[in-house]
Amino acid sequence: MSTMSAPSSPSFGLRLLYAIPLIGWIAKDISRDVSNVPYAVVILLTALILAFQVWGPVVFTLTALTAVPFMFAFFVYISWPFRREG
């Protein structure tokens, strides 16, 4: 007999994230080993530089535009009032 419990399955949100082809693969690698984060950052910056060479400064505008919902959610999160129990 073993005292080890079965590993818990990831939540629905994580399974949905892992199902996205390129982003899911990177997210799964980072969830397994955090030391993969610098590699992911280098890949992202390389992709931005190569896209800039192809399409010009429009790439930075579109990158900032895609970051708007995430920043909005971040600002809502940090300004949400938390209750401290105790």
Summary of the structure (lengths in Angstrom):
residues: 86
radius of gyration: 18.6
end to end distance: 41.0
largest distance: 62.5
contacts: 142
relative contact order: 0.05
helix: 74%
strand: 0%
